[in-house]
Amino acid sequence: MVNPFCNRLRKIKHLQKTVHFLQSNYFLVFVQGHSFFWARRFLAGSLIYCLGAVSCFAGGGPENVFLLVKAKSRDSLTVANHYIDLRKIPLSNVYCMDFSGKAFFATGEVFRQEILLPALAEIKRRGLADQIDYLVYSCGFPWRIDFTKDFPEAKFPPELRPMASLTGATYLAAFVAQKRKEFVGMTNFYAPAENAPATVSQGFRAQYKWSPGGKRTDGHGLRYYLSAMLGVTNGRGNSVDEILRYLRRSATADGKKPRGTIHFVKNKGPRSRARDSGFDKAALEIRRAGVNADVRDGKFLKGAAAVMGMTTGWAQLEVQKSGCNYLPGAFCDNFTSAGGNFIKPKVAPGQTCVSEFLREGAAGANGTVVEPFSIAQKFPSAGLHVHYVHGCSMAEAFYQSVYCPYQQILVGDPLCQPWANFPRVAVEGMAGSRIIRDTIEIVPVAKTTVPGGIRSLELYVDGKRVQRANPGKKFMLDTKFLDDGPHELRVVAVDGSSIETQGRWTGRVIVKNGADAIELSVDRRDIVEGMRRLAVKVVSTQADPVALYHQGREVGRVAKGSGVVHISVAKLGSGPVALFAKTDGESPVRSRTMRIDLP
């Protein structure tokens, strides 16, 4: 670290300016022995307006992700196309933004007005506010946000300067949306108490409120959004091909309970000493969960055959030369100043970037986007891997382990769950596609092996949650409220464990309350390398205008029912592109979703 501020915050005399700053900004400070704990005074609920105020019992799956895409970036479109396909993200949950800013840095005002608030408004407009828990970014967005101009009168101590990561600022959306400077402190109440005798892992929901120490509350509390970037392509980042490779690997890891090892590597340097006192306890808990873990001396791993996780602290790690084999789903965490800085930093330019772990096949990695000083609570505790092996998603495990997350960037696949026990879900009498009309009965059957059984069942139509039921109950779906044409149904079962793991059944139906239909097609012979426009043929039984949609936005239109739409490939990106069409008349009809693999 450059000019380390303190090691594990034990040098209390160095914290006088920090204490004064926190006390003047609605914080209380408690010093207990050698530990340092910050807790925020609740602001009568004023920090939760942007997250809604509805009950929620669903999260941790593709229906709970809101995927943000930079519409003017082909790389961003391409990465999103693949992630949508890999993770079955509903098209209703994808938002192509017109953000045209740079992919390195942004000011707090630009982030707030051009990214965060438009995203929250779009979630509300689409009627998804009670189901979205993750705000996930494709590549092309600024990974560092400078909030200095938001607080022209404030004098921040160096260790608390308001420079945040994109994902940290998004996680703390309730603070950022209202220009509350408290986001620089220990504001993550989702993280459990640091000195708890055993690690208790909890599922995350954006509608849950948290009080200090990871306690769920029905009273005053803070709400968050899990957030991650799928990849960074500028500066020291990864290529699009590298991003797609580790996302594909990650998607194969779910529920596989891999037999790899989680490694904790410690040494006598300040980066290791800041948190290695927790390594032995974490390794013991991981072994109790049935996963291999070891604690070793050194700077980094060499020749490790099956790495499922790694926590260390050293500035320069020879990741590529180490000869390690990272299994799908692996998470890597290194305590150093510039791990999340994707430009070559002027100070300590050789520090290892998170992109190096991802390049070698890890599913996720984290680092700080600006000099954090040697404050352990700004980095994940060793408990990150404990939450992960308990069955939490990568994002849940990460945010449960870092108390002051605003400078940390999480890059990779936030939905990865290698150790999850997914409920098994089926629907009676719904095998294959079927034509439906009027009101239909949907009878789900869900089972799980975890104590607590099934807690709740949820019905989604085209990605939007429409009903919730108790186990053993059935859904009644009135199709007269749906457009005629193909629809996707999902039944999600949430188990009764503290993690609230989900399982799902997906089926397709054709609503036929009328006689009209619409169909899309392309000539596959036209799909060649270097093509600039895609010709989509639209055939409709109606004379009303037809709009074509990709990633949640209109990309073309036929004026009178049938015709050919020519779409610029630059608007679509490469990979598995999903298109559907819908008429604009009084009795709307929608087409099936057509998937085309564009070079």
Secondary structure, DSSP 8 states (H G I E B T S, - for coil): --S---STT--GGGGHHHHHHHHTTTEEEEEETTEEEEEE---TTTT-GGG--------SSGGGEEEEEETT-HHHHHHHHHHHHHHT--GGGEEEE---S-SSEEEHHHHIIIIIHHHHHHHHHTT-TTT--EEEE-SSS-SEEE-GGG-TT----GGG-SEEEHHHHHHTHHHHHTT-GGGGSS--TTS--TT-SS-------TT-EEETTTEEESSS-B---EEEES---STT---HHHHHHHHHHHHTTTT-----EEEEEE-SSHHHHTTGGGHHHHHHHHHHTT-EEEEEESSS--S-SSEEEEEE--S---TGGG---EEEEEEEEE--TTTT--S--SSSTT---HHHHHHTT-SEEEEESS---S-GGGS--THHHHHHHTT--HHHHHHTS-SSGGGEEEEE-TT--TT----EEEETT--S-EEE-SEEEE-EEEE-SSTT-EEEEEEEETTEEEEEE-TT--EEEEGGGS-BEEEEEEEEEEESSTT--EEEEEEEEEE-SSS--EEEE--GGG--TT--EEEEEEEESS-S-EEEEETTEEEEEETTSSEEEEEEGGGT-SEEEEEEEEE-SSS-BB---EEEEE-
